[in-house]
């Protein structure tokens, strides 16, 4: 029952629609990049899927709402306060279908299922460990900087738990595109599709979406850019479709 959930200071509930609600906080919330990654990953009804570094759990809770990944819905997170928040969301939704792994994805024993998943998603830390100014909270530093895991840790973990032909879908900053593609290939996940996200047709990309397939053949498809706005500043039809589909409240 919602009345049984004790909300901490700074926590509030987001209505995702279809009766699914998500607890978010100042430390663990979600942004447009997570919604775009979920749209790009296009998890299917019968997939077995897991979201690494799930934070507040926005992606697996969208799977729950949309009846995706019905064979297995998983999430992994290292921060204990984020895991506590995730479990509160489970109680709010009276949900028993989401499997949460609390711990370090570099630990090979954290996720027991080897060569099991059809799709692995992750919205990773964007900044290299020693880059940028770190006058942020510990949670923000972990989420934004490669302090606890880097792109190689992510692709190594995905390679262990994906079945042959399974997909790893991530988003990253455009300047880290080569790092991500190289790391995927090094760990046996062949980059198959990338798509850049731009504010409009006149601006440089601010995000890149990457889909790699374990054991895939060579051949990378660069899709047309995903534009956020038209030239007059209005949301594009695709963004309207995404926001309508993924924020149904």
N, C-alpha and C positions, 0 to 999 in steps of 0.2 A: 504494500500500500504506500502511496506517496506520502501520506501523513506519518509513516514510520521512518522516513528518511530524514536524517538530521543534516541540513545543509550547513557547510562551513562558510565563514566570511568570504565573500567574493564569488561564491558559487551560485549559479542559476540554471534553470532548465530551459533548453531549446526544444521547441516542438518541431520534429522533423516530418510530421504528417503521418497519416495512416495509423495513428495511435502510438507511434514510437517517439519517445522523448530522450534527450541526451543531456546529461549534466556537464556543464562547462564551467571553467573558472578562469581567473586571471592568469594562472600558471599554465593551464592546459585547456586550450580552446582550439578552434580550427579556422582556416581561411579558405580563400578561393582556390588555392593550389590543391588542397585536399579534394575539393569537389571536382576539379578538373581531372585529377588523377583517377578518381573513381569512375568518372565518365569515360576516360580514355581506356582504362583497364577492361571495361565492359564484361564484368564477371557474369557468368551464366547461371541459370537455375540449378543445374546439376553439377556445378564445379565444386571442388574442394579448395578452399581459399584461405589465406592467412595474411594479415596485415602486420608487418614488422614495425616496431617503434610507433605503436598505435596512438600514444598520447591519450586524449580523451575518448578515443574509439570511434571517431566520426565515420570512418570508412566501413568497419564491420557493422556498425549500427545502421548504416544505409543499406548494407546487404540484408540485414534483418528486416528492415522496413519494406524492401523491394522483393523479398522472398528469393534472393540470390544465394548461391553457395549453400544450397540446402543439404548437400551431402556432408559438408563440414565447414564451419565458420570459426576461424581462429584469429587470435591477436597476441602479440608479444610486446612487452614493455619492460624497461629496466627501472624506471622511477617508481618507487613505492607509492608516492602520493598520487601519481597518475593511475596506478592500478587500483588504489582505493576508490578513486573517483569513477573508474570504469565499473567496478563492482556495484557502486551505488546506482549507476545507470541500469545495470542488470536488474537490481531490485525494483527500481522504478517501473521497468517494463515487464517485471515478472518473467524474466528470460532465463532459460536454462540451455539455450542452444549455442551460445558463444563460449568458446574455450580460451581462457586467458593464461598465457605463460609469463610469469614474472621472473625476470632475470636478464642476463647478458646474452645477446644473440651470438657472441663469440664462443659461448659455452656450447660445445657440440652435443651435450646431453640435455640442453634446455628443451628442445623440441624433439621428441622421440621418433616422430614419423619421418623416416628417411625415404626419399624418392616417392613421395606420397601426394603432394599438392599439385593441382592443376594451375593455380595462379598464386603468386606471391606479390604483394604490393608493399611499397614503402615510400613515404615522404621523408627523405633523409635530411640530416643536417647539411646545410648548403655551404657552410664556410669551413675551409681547412682549419686544422686545430690551432695554428698560431697566427691566423689572419684576423684582422678587424679588432675593434675595441670591445672589451668584455666587461663593461660596466653594467652588467645585467644580473638578474637573479640566477641562481644555480640551475634552476629548471630551464630558463631561457637559454643559458649557455649550452646545456646538454642538447637542447632541441635544435639550436642554430649552428653550433660548432662541432667539428669532429673530435670531441674530447673523449667520448666513450666508444664510438665506432666510426669507421670511415667507409668509403665506398667499397673497398676490398672486403671488409668484414661483411657487408651486406650481400655482395655477390657470392662470397664463399658460403654463407649460410643458405642463401637461396639455392645454390647448386646442390647442397646436401639434401634439401627437403623437397625439391621439385622432382616430379616424375620426368622421364624422358619425353620431350615435347612440351613440357609445362612452361609457363610464361612468368617472367619477372617484369613488373611494370613499376617504374619509378618516375618522379619528377625531379628536376634539378635546375640550377641556374645555367644559362647558356654557356657561360665561361667554363663550366665544369663538364661540358658535353664529352670532350675527348677522354677525360678521366673515367667517366661512366662507361663509355663504349669500350675502352681498353680493358677495364676491369671485368666487364661482362665476358668479353671474348677470352680473357686469360683464365676465367673460371668455367669455361665450357658453355656459356650462355651467349648465343649468337644474337647480336642486335639485329632486329628485323624491321622495326618501324620507329620513326621519330617524328614528332610534331612540335613546332615552336609556337608559343603563345605570345601574341603582341597586343598592345593596347589598341592600335589601329594599323592600317596599311602603311603608314608613314613612320612608324616608330620601330626601334630595335626590339627584338624579343626580350621578355623578362623571365620566361620560363621555358623549359624544354621537357617534353613527355617522351619517355623511351620505353619500348617494349622489346624484350629479348626472349628468345626461345632456347631452352636447354637442349643441346644437341642439334640445333637448327643448322641448315645449310647457309652458306654465304649469300648475301643479298639484302641490302638495306633499302627500305622504302622511306623516302622523305615526303610526308604528307603536306598538303597545303597548310599555311599558317592558320591557327585558330585566332580569329580577331575578336577582341572584347567589345569594340565600339565601331560604329560606322563613322564616316567622315564628319558628320554633324554631331557626333558625340553620343548618339543613342546606342543602346545595347544592340548587338547583332542578333539576328534570328537564332543563331546557334546558342549564343549565351542565354537568350531568353528561354530556349528549350531546356538548357542545362539547369538554370535556376528554377524553372517551373517544375522540372522533374525531380530535382534534388533538394528543393526546399518547399515542400508541399503544404506547409502549415497554413 
